[in-house]
Amino acid sequence: MREKGIKNHNKFILLNLNDYRVAKLRYPVTQASLNEMLIKLGNEADITAPKEMQWSMYSLRHTVATRLGKIQPG
């Protein structure tokens, strides 16, 4: 982000870094752009999922929450 001159004033951890101009203007991140980035990163990391599973930030969020809940309920 420093290389592109983008300041993270609100300390957000999820930014739309596909389009630096949009991120710099602080426009909201879309669900579609997050899903596209998740799929791209998964492919780059050579992570595969069963075909019946849908890759999305929603499914990732809930999978993480479910697994954390099983480790430490409450």
C-alpha positions, 0 to 999 in steps of 0.5 A: 500500500505504501508503494501505491501511496494508499493510506489506511486511515480507518485501519481496515484490513480488507481493502479493494486492492484490485483497483488502487484508484478506488481504494485511494478514494475510499469507496466501499469494497464490493462482495464480488471483488472480495470473492474474486480476490479470494478465488485468485489467491486460492488458485495462486496458493494451489488450494482446491476445494470440492466442486460442490463448495462455493468460494466466497468471503461469506463461506470463509467467514462462517467456516472460520467462525464455526471451527473457532466455536468448536475449539472454544465454545461461548 
